[in-house]
């Protein structure tokens, strides 16, 4: 528990004397999601969070953090609520001296690798980790404030859209272990090139504690060329990786491989399909090993890994095999989804229901044409919508159809799909393809 007096000192805020001993545990900026005893953070965004302080207090908030005092409300008043939240979180993190912090970023696979790392560490240590994908300048502080003194390992996911964002987040979290899963093309619109993306991802090392370890993808030439000055361990398929995969067997529901680390060899059963998930698992295993988890125990944890949300989630419904991957999309994850689609046995056809990949800037047309060629190799029928997907459909040829709206796409899918078909749903989150999936399976 943190008292308002302590928190106010940490963020250089003010609190009325009668409220100094009020305490809170955790923080939330959505009054609809507040838990009893939390600090409600009134952010100035599209809507003024101060307008919801009353609802948050009625729902059980212990106090509020805001930029003006409301009568009768225990509050910390600061010039900027978001900065105050981040300062409180940074000081709380510093109080957790016995907790090992694993910070994790990458272009794709962050959330999956975070869940795998948590599963690997939980076999030995009391572990907490980022919930859902709360990985931005609000989510990271909230994750830190949810941690408890008895937590032994904290796995903190960090995302970014622009240069400088990871620098701020990692200086708040100050990890002992920093993981970069890969360097892709997500957010290339903002960062200009893969080299720019690599530089932005490497910002995570700026907050690495003295003596800390970087866990990096050894199959990525850009990371190899960066040659970080800190202690660095490499994962991947190459023979010079500190942890590598051998004897790989890819299956419809998952993969089996041998994890090799020096003279240790451990067979890993991973309940997640696709070679990209093997790479994610290697990152998780090596991060866990750096945290002190024996390789065999970490591998045992991965046997029970369960991914979050619609990330290559495969299930049977109404005679169809559904592959739900609607959370996000970029060139790398799109290619990975098509590779998984190829492996799934189908009594009928393989159908790819696709939408635009966003935030690619000038690279978007070429990236969508490449995706169309890949889709044509994996699917018997391609149904796509969104302005950028016109390029995809053009490259895919006669088996592809384009639609201007989700409603028309849904109508065409209902007409075309037959029991026994395998149907992949894949697009950037901003295309809201999950609505098509939900309506189709309703």
Secondary structure as GFF3:
##gff-version 3
##sequence-region A 1 442
A	DSSP	beta_strand	2	3	.	.	.	ID=ss1
A	DSSP	alpha_helix	4	11	.	.	.	ID=ss2
A	DSSP	three_ten_helix	17	19	.	.	.	ID=ss3
A	DSSP	beta_strand	23	24	.	.	.	ID=ss4
A	DSSP	beta_strand	27	28	.	.	.	ID=ss5
A	DSSP	beta_strand	39	41	.	.	.	ID=ss6
A	DSSP	three_ten_helix	49	52	.	.	.	ID=ss7
A	DSSP	alpha_helix	53	58	.	.	.	ID=ss8
A	DSSP	beta_strand	63	66	.	.	.	ID=ss9
A	DSSP	beta_strand	75	77	.	.	.	ID=ss10
A	DSSP	alpha_helix	81	95	.	.	.	ID=ss11
A	DSSP	beta_strand	100	105	.	.	.	ID=ss12
A	DSSP	alpha_helix	110	121	.	.	.	ID=ss13
A	DSSP	beta_strand	127	129	.	.	.	ID=ss14
A	DSSP	alpha_helix	139	146	.	.	.	ID=ss15
A	DSSP	beta_strand	153	157	.	.	.	ID=ss16
A	DSSP	alpha_helix	165	173	.	.	.	ID=ss17
A	DSSP	beta_strand	177	180	.	.	.	ID=ss18
A	DSSP	alpha_helix	188	191	.	.	.	ID=ss19
A	DSSP	alpha_helix	194	201	.	.	.	ID=ss20
A	DSSP	three_ten_helix	202	207	.	.	.	ID=ss21
A	DSSP	beta_strand	213	217	.	.	.	ID=ss22
A	DSSP	alpha_helix	221	226	.	.	.	ID=ss23
A	DSSP	beta_strand	231	236	.	.	.	ID=ss24
A	DSSP	beta_strand	243	250	.	.	.	ID=ss25
A	DSSP	beta_strand	255	261	.	.	.	ID=ss26
A	DSSP	beta_strand	264	270	.	.	.	ID=ss27
A	DSSP	alpha_helix	275	290	.	.	.	ID=ss28
A	DSSP	alpha_helix	295	302	.	.	.	ID=ss29
A	DSSP	beta_strand	313	317	.	.	.	ID=ss30
A	DSSP	beta_strand	320	325	.	.	.	ID=ss31
A	DSSP	alpha_helix	331	343	.	.	.	ID=ss32
A	DSSP	beta_strand	350	355	.	.	.	ID=ss33
A	DSSP	three_ten_helix	361	363	.	.	.	ID=ss34
A	DSSP	alpha_helix	364	378	.	.	.	ID=ss35
A	DSSP	beta_strand	381	385	.	.	.	ID=ss36
A	DSSP	alpha_helix	389	396	.	.	.	ID=ss37
A	DSSP	beta_strand	400	403	.	.	.	ID=ss38
A	DSSP	alpha_helix	406	416	.	.	.	ID=ss39
A	DSSP	beta_strand	422	426	.	.	.	ID=ss40
A	DSSP	three_ten_helix	429	431	.	.	.	ID=ss41
A	DSSP	alpha_helix	433	441	.	.	.	ID=ss42
###
